[in-house]
Amino acid sequence: MFASSLFSGPLVDRVGPNYIFTPAGLFLVLSQMLTSLCKKYYQFILCQGVLGGIATGFLYSPAAAVVGHYFHRKRPMAMGIITSGSALGGILYPIILNQMLNHSKVSFGWTQRTVGFIGLFMVIISIFTIKAGVPTRKGTYLLPSAFKNMAYTLQIVGLFFFFWGMFTAFFYIPSYAEAHGMSTSLSFYLVTFLNAGSIFGRLAAGAFGVFAGQFNVLIGCCAICTIMIWSWLSIHSNASIIVFSIFYGAFSGGAISTMIATLASCAPAPNQMGTYIGMASAFIGIAGLTGTPINGAFITHYHGFNEAIYFSAACASFGSVILVGARLAFAPITKLRA
């Protein structure tokens, strides 16, 4: 998903969103329909992972860029609202799939097709409502000169290391909870709790970013997430793990929503936002791709979570420090709302 943003981001700046959203949305629906027919592992990888991931990437960066065209001062709030949709889906889809697959007579195939039809309805809405707010740009496809902007480059480096550690909880908090006595039926909903917190965090961070400064909110969310990762090993009871999941979802969601706004703010013109977001997403996506397997290897090798959590906390700490440098490069410390 992140890798395809390298192509979709610049493309939306050059041709507008309409030529991207229609095919990408239909391919996303197609990936769900084809997944309903899969029988072997490699088929799931191709249909859901490759086709679905590419299609999602061609929707993600253009949507963020186009919304950024219409907002300047309230851009963090707008980004918080649009990114909260993915967190809402993260709540609803696991519950829908669990109920249909495990508590009804609906087959796997028709469960996937149901999800596909829901996606088709949403895609149709986006096709007819999303329009570019600025003229398209000409010139080179990518913008290598963007990396001369230290606020942009340092932000990419900082977010890379932060994301390297941040996603560990999203993938391993259920197994961590089960290792400390939580039932499987309850641990299943921990990701739902994470996403529930994420909705609030994305909306609140966006609204707060308008008044406190988007970079300041980003750094604050990253710092609190880092502290929570360091404290992860001290939580053992069901109640504390659930509370951790909700609050971690809130602050990680705040970081995700505000980073789109801060990346877009580094672009010198609105019709370059897609390229700036897309190039950054391609680099940050490498961290998202590799961080979870690295931590999984730690857990498997050491037969526990300590080393994985220490690695994640160290990465998030280093990334948060780098983001402070990006904030100082973006605006003087005397400018409080940055």
Backbone torsions as a table, in degrees:
resi	resn	phi	psi	omega
1	MET	NA	-49.9	-179.0
2	PHE	-66.2	-38.2	-177.3
3	ALA	-63.8	-41.0	-179.0
4	SER	-69.4	-16.0	175.4
5	SER	-64.6	-23.4	176.9
6	LEU	-62.5	-27.3	179.2
7	PHE	-97.0	-40.8	-175.4
8	SER	-73.0	-34.0	179.7
9	GLY	-60.7	-56.5	176.8
10	PRO	-61.6	-32.5	-177.2
11	LEU	-65.4	-39.4	-179.7
12	VAL	-67.8	-30.2	176.1
13	ASP	-68.9	-29.4	-172.8
14	ARG	-94.6	-32.7	-175.8
15	VAL	-123.3	-7.7	-177.1
16	GLY	88.2	169.4	-173.2
17	PRO	-79.1	-23.8	-171.7
18	ASN	-63.6	-36.7	-179.9
19	TYR	-77.5	-8.1	-178.6
20	ILE	-103.4	-44.7	-172.2
21	PHE	-66.2	-39.4	-176.8
22	THR	-63.1	-56.8	179.3
23	PRO	-65.1	-39.3	-178.8
24	ALA	-64.3	-43.5	179.1
25	GLY	-63.2	-41.7	179.8
26	LEU	-68.3	-36.5	176.9
27	PHE	-67.8	-33.0	176.9
28	LEU	-65.2	-43.2	176.2
29	VAL	-63.9	-41.5	178.9
30	LEU	-60.4	-38.1	179.9
31	SER	-62.4	-37.8	177.3
32	GLN	-67.6	-41.9	-179.2
33	MET	-66.3	-40.8	178.6
34	LEU	-68.6	-34.2	177.6
35	THR	-61.6	-31.8	179.4
36	SER	-65.1	-17.3	-179.6
37	LEU	-100.8	-4.3	-174.1
38	CYS	-70.7	143.9	177.6
39	LYS	-124.5	-28.1	-175.4
40	LYS	-116.3	159.8	-173.2
41	TYR	-59.9	-45.1	-177.1
42	TYR	-64.2	-28.6	178.3
43	GLN	-68.2	-38.8	176.1
44	PHE	-64.4	-40.0	179.1
45	ILE	-61.2	-45.7	-177.1
46	LEU	-68.9	-46.2	-173.9
47	CYS	-77.5	-50.2	-176.4
48	GLN	-84.4	-46.2	-175.3
49	GLY	-75.2	-55.3	-174.2
50	VAL	-78.3	-59.8	-176.9
51	LEU	-65.0	-46.6	179.5
52	GLY	-65.1	-38.7	179.4
53	GLY	-66.0	-44.2	178.9
54	ILE	-63.7	-45.0	-179.7
55	ALA	-61.9	-41.6	179.0
56	THR	-63.7	-40.4	178.3
57	GLY	-62.4	-34.2	179.0
58	PHE	-78.5	-6.9	173.0
59	LEU	-100.4	-32.3	-170.3
60	TYR	-67.3	-63.0	-176.4
61	SER	-63.3	-44.3	177.8
62	PRO	-59.7	-39.2	179.8
63	ALA	-63.1	-44.6	179.7
64	ALA	-64.6	-41.4	-178.3
65	ALA	-65.9	-43.3	-177.0
66	VAL	-65.9	-41.1	177.1
67	VAL	-62.4	-37.2	178.0
68	GLY	-63.7	-22.8	178.4
69	HIS	-62.5	-32.5	-169.9
70	TYR	-95.4	-6.6	-175.7
71	PHE	-133.2	145.1	173.4
72	HIS	-123.8	-71.8	-178.7
73	ARG	-66.4	-37.5	-178.6
74	LYS	-97.6	20.5	179.6
75	ARG	-59.7	-42.3	178.3
76	PRO	-57.6	-39.3	179.2
77	MET	-65.9	-42.2	179.0
78	ALA	-62.9	-43.0	178.9
79	MET	-65.4	-36.8	177.5
80	GLY	-63.0	-38.6	-179.5
81	ILE	-67.9	-46.2	-176.0
82	ILE	-71.5	-34.1	-179.8
83	THR	-76.3	-17.6	178.0
84	SER	-68.1	-19.0	179.0
85	GLY	-63.1	-39.6	179.7
86	SER	-67.6	-35.3	176.6
87	ALA	-67.2	-37.7	176.7
88	LEU	-62.7	-41.9	175.6
89	GLY	-62.6	-35.4	177.9
90	GLY	-65.5	-22.3	174.7
91	ILE	-83.3	-49.7	-170.5
92	LEU	-74.3	-45.6	-173.0
93	TYR	-63.4	-44.1	177.4
94	PRO	-60.2	-38.5	179.4
95	ILE	-67.6	-43.9	178.3
96	ILE	-60.0	-48.0	-178.3
97	LEU	-64.7	-41.7	-179.9
98	ASN	-63.3	-43.5	-179.4
99	GLN	-67.5	-41.2	-177.7
100	MET	-72.5	-38.3	-176.0
101	LEU	-81.4	-38.4	-171.2
102	ASN	-107.1	-15.2	-175.5
103	HIS	-129.2	23.4	175.9
104	SER	-151.9	177.4	179.9
105	LYS	-96.8	10.7	179.7
106	VAL	-72.0	134.0	-178.2
107	SER	-74.7	166.1	176.8
108	PHE	-60.6	-41.8	-178.3
109	GLY	-59.1	-48.1	-178.1
110	TRP	-75.0	-23.1	172.4
111	THR	-64.0	-47.0	178.9
112	GLN	-65.4	-38.4	179.5
113	ARG	-66.8	-35.7	176.2
114	THR	-61.0	-44.9	176.2
115	VAL	-61.1	-39.7	178.6
116	GLY	-62.5	-41.3	179.2
117	PHE	-68.5	-36.4	174.5
118	ILE	-61.7	-44.6	177.9
119	GLY	-61.7	-39.2	179.1
120	LEU	-61.3	-42.3	178.7
121	PHE	-61.0	-44.2	179.8
122	MET	-67.1	-39.1	180.0
123	VAL	-63.9	-41.3	179.7
124	ILE	-60.7	-41.1	177.7
125	ILE	-60.9	-45.3	-177.5
126	SER	-66.4	-37.5	-178.8
127	ILE	-60.4	-38.9	-175.0
128	PHE	-91.9	-5.4	-176.4
129	THR	-115.8	-22.9	-175.7
130	ILE	-87.9	124.0	178.7
131	LYS	-138.2	145.4	179.5
132	ALA	-68.3	142.3	-179.9
133	GLY	-100.2	-2.3	-179.5
134	VAL	-139.2	160.4	176.2
135	PRO	-65.4	153.3	177.2
136	THR	-70.9	158.0	-178.8
137	ARG	-103.6	161.5	174.5
138	LYS	-114.8	-176.6	179.3
139	GLY	101.9	-161.0	-175.7
140	THR	-65.9	152.9	-177.5
141	TYR	-65.7	-54.4	174.6
142	LEU	-94.4	168.6	-179.5
143	LEU	-125.8	79.2	-179.3
144	PRO	-60.0	-25.0	179.7
145	SER	-63.3	-16.8	179.4
146	ALA	-60.3	-30.5	-176.1
147	PHE	-76.1	-6.8	171.7
148	LYS	-75.9	-17.7	176.6
149	ASN	-80.1	107.6	-173.9
150	MET	-64.4	-31.9	177.9
151	ALA	-62.8	-38.4	179.7
152	TYR	-72.0	-48.7	-177.1
153	THR	-65.0	-46.1	178.9
154	LEU	-64.2	-33.8	178.2
155	GLN	-65.0	-41.3	178.1
156	ILE	-62.6	-45.6	179.9
157	VAL	-62.5	-45.9	-179.6
158	GLY	-63.3	-44.1	179.5
159	LEU	-67.8	-32.4	176.8
160	PHE	-58.1	-52.4	-177.9
161	PHE	-68.8	-37.0	179.1
162	PHE	-63.9	-45.3	179.9
163	PHE	-67.9	-27.9	176.5
164	TRP	-57.8	-33.5	-179.7
165	GLY	-102.6	-25.0	-171.3
166	MET	-66.2	-40.6	-171.8
167	PHE	-74.9	-7.4	-178.2
168	THR	-56.4	-44.2	-178.4
169	ALA	-64.4	-36.3	-178.4
170	PHE	-62.5	-32.9	-176.5
171	PHE	-96.2	-29.9	-169.8
172	TYR	-116.0	-2.9	178.1
173	ILE	-64.3	-35.5	176.9
174	PRO	-63.2	-45.7	-179.6
175	SER	-68.8	-33.9	175.0
176	TYR	-62.1	-43.4	-179.7
177	ALA	-64.4	-42.7	178.9
178	GLU	-64.3	-35.3	177.5
179	ALA	-66.0	-19.6	178.8
180	HIS	-107.5	22.3	169.1
181	GLY	98.7	0.3	178.9
182	MET	-74.3	142.1	179.0
183	SER	-70.1	154.1	179.8
184	THR	-63.3	-37.2	-178.9
185	SER	-64.1	-31.7	178.1
186	LEU	-84.9	-40.0	-179.0
187	SER	-63.2	-26.0	177.4
188	PHE	-56.9	-33.3	-174.4
189	TYR	-89.4	0.7	-179.8
190	LEU	-64.2	-38.9	176.9
191	VAL	-65.6	-34.6	174.7
192	THR	-63.0	-41.7	176.3
193	PHE	-62.6	-40.5	176.9
194	LEU	-58.8	-46.5	-178.3
195	ASN	-71.1	-32.1	176.0
196	ALA	-63.6	-45.0	175.1
197	GLY	-63.6	-33.9	-177.7
198	SER	-65.4	-37.1	178.0
199	ILE	-59.2	-50.8	179.5
200	PHE	-60.9	-43.6	-177.8
201	GLY	-63.3	-41.6	-179.3
202	ARG	-66.8	-42.5	179.3
203	LEU	-68.9	-44.6	-178.0
204	ALA	-67.2	-42.4	179.9
205	ALA	-64.2	-39.0	178.1
206	GLY	-63.4	-45.0	179.6
207	ALA	-67.1	-41.9	-178.9
208	PHE	-68.8	-31.4	-179.2
209	GLY	-64.3	-26.3	178.5
210	VAL	-64.2	-35.3	-174.4
211	PHE	-99.6	-36.3	-175.6
212	ALA	-96.1	-13.0	-177.0
213	GLY	101.1	130.0	-173.7
214	GLN	-66.5	-39.7	178.2
215	PHE	-65.1	-40.5	179.9
216	ASN	-62.3	-41.8	179.5
217	VAL	-68.0	-40.5	178.1
218	LEU	-58.3	-48.5	-179.1
219	ILE	-63.9	-40.7	178.9
220	GLY	-62.0	-44.5	179.2
221	CYS	-64.3	-43.2	179.6
222	CYS	-64.0	-40.6	-179.5
223	ALA	-64.6	-43.1	-179.8
224	ILE	-67.7	-39.8	175.1
225	CYS	-58.8	-42.3	180.0
226	THR	-61.7	-44.9	178.2
227	ILE	-61.2	-39.6	-179.7
228	MET	-67.0	-36.9	177.4
229	ILE	-64.6	-43.3	177.6
230	TRP	-60.1	-33.0	-177.4
231	SER	-88.8	-2.4	-173.6
232	TRP	-56.0	-43.3	-174.3
233	LEU	-66.8	-13.2	-178.0
234	SER	-90.4	-2.4	180.0
235	ILE	-102.2	134.3	-175.8
236	HIS	-136.9	-30.1	-176.6
237	SER	-79.4	160.0	178.8
238	ASN	-58.7	-44.9	-177.4
239	ALA	-62.9	-43.7	-178.1
240	SER	-67.9	-35.4	178.9
241	ILE	-68.2	-39.8	178.3
242	ILE	-65.2	-44.8	178.1
243	VAL	-62.4	-42.9	176.9
244	PHE	-57.5	-45.0	-178.0
245	SER	-61.2	-43.7	-178.2
246	ILE	-65.3	-48.5	-177.5
247	PHE	-71.1	-36.3	177.3
248	TYR	-65.5	-39.7	175.9
249	GLY	-61.3	-38.5	-178.8
250	ALA	-64.4	-48.4	-175.1
251	PHE	-78.6	-33.2	174.5
252	SER	-68.8	-37.0	175.3
253	GLY	-63.5	-39.3	176.1
254	GLY	-61.7	-39.1	178.1
255	ALA	-65.8	-41.6	-178.4
256	ILE	-64.5	-42.9	-177.0
257	SER	-71.8	-41.0	-177.3
258	THR	-74.7	-25.3	-179.5
259	MET	-65.6	-32.6	177.6
260	ILE	-64.1	-41.9	179.8
261	ALA	-67.0	-40.7	-178.5
262	THR	-70.6	-36.9	176.2
263	LEU	-64.2	-44.1	179.9
264	ALA	-64.4	-33.3	-178.2
265	SER	-69.1	-18.7	177.8
266	CYS	-77.2	-17.4	-179.6
267	ALA	-73.0	133.2	-178.8
268	PRO	-72.6	-18.0	-180.0
269	ALA	-141.3	147.9	-178.7
270	PRO	-58.6	-33.4	-179.4
271	ASN	-81.5	15.2	171.0
272	GLN	-115.6	-1.1	-176.9
273	MET	-62.1	-42.5	-179.5
274	GLY	-59.8	-41.2	179.3
275	THR	-66.6	-44.4	179.4
276	TYR	-62.1	-45.1	179.3
277	ILE	-66.9	-42.2	-178.3
278	GLY	-64.5	-45.4	180.0
279	MET	-64.2	-41.9	179.1
280	ALA	-65.2	-41.8	-178.6
281	SER	-62.2	-35.1	179.7
282	ALA	-62.6	-41.7	178.8
283	PHE	-72.2	-45.2	-178.6
284	ILE	-64.2	-32.9	179.7
285	GLY	-61.1	-29.1	177.4
286	ILE	-61.8	-39.1	177.3
287	ALA	-65.9	-42.1	178.1
288	GLY	-63.8	-33.0	-179.4
289	LEU	-75.4	-39.9	-171.7
290	THR	-95.3	-25.1	-174.8
291	GLY	-61.3	-45.9	-178.0
292	THR	-65.5	-46.3	176.3
293	PRO	-61.3	-37.2	178.0
294	ILE	-61.5	-46.6	179.3
295	ASN	-67.8	-34.4	174.9
296	GLY	-62.5	-37.8	177.2
297	ALA	-65.8	-39.2	175.7
298	PHE	-60.1	-46.5	-177.6
299	ILE	-63.9	-42.4	-179.5
300	THR	-67.9	-43.7	-175.5
301	HIS	-69.8	-42.4	-175.3
302	TYR	-96.5	-1.9	177.9
303	HIS	55.8	41.7	178.9
304	GLY	-176.3	177.7	-173.0
305	PHE	-102.4	-9.3	-172.7
306	ASN	-56.7	-53.1	-175.4
307	GLU	-63.9	-39.3	178.8
308	ALA	-64.1	-40.6	-179.7
309	ILE	-69.9	-39.9	176.9
310	TYR	-62.0	-43.3	178.9
311	PHE	-62.0	-45.8	-179.3
312	SER	-62.6	-43.0	-179.2
313	ALA	-65.6	-39.9	179.2
314	ALA	-64.8	-43.4	178.8
315	CYS	-63.1	-45.7	-179.8
316	ALA	-63.9	-36.7	178.6
317	SER	-63.8	-47.5	-179.4
318	PHE	-63.7	-42.7	178.9
319	GLY	-62.0	-39.8	180.0
320	SER	-64.6	-38.1	178.1
321	VAL	-65.2	-42.7	178.4
322	ILE	-62.1	-37.2	179.2
323	LEU	-64.9	-29.8	173.9
324	VAL	-62.8	-40.6	175.6
325	GLY	-62.6	-38.8	177.2
326	ALA	-63.8	-40.1	178.1
327	ARG	-61.9	-43.2	179.8
328	LEU	-68.3	-32.9	177.5
329	ALA	-72.6	-28.3	-178.3
330	PHE	-74.6	-40.9	-178.6
331	ALA	-158.4	151.1	178.3
332	PRO	-59.0	153.0	-179.3
333	ILE	-62.0	-24.3	179.2
334	THR	-71.1	-19.7	175.4
335	LYS	-86.7	99.7	-169.9
336	LEU	-70.4	-36.6	-177.3
337	ARG	-91.2	74.9	179.5
338	ALA	-124.3	NA	NA
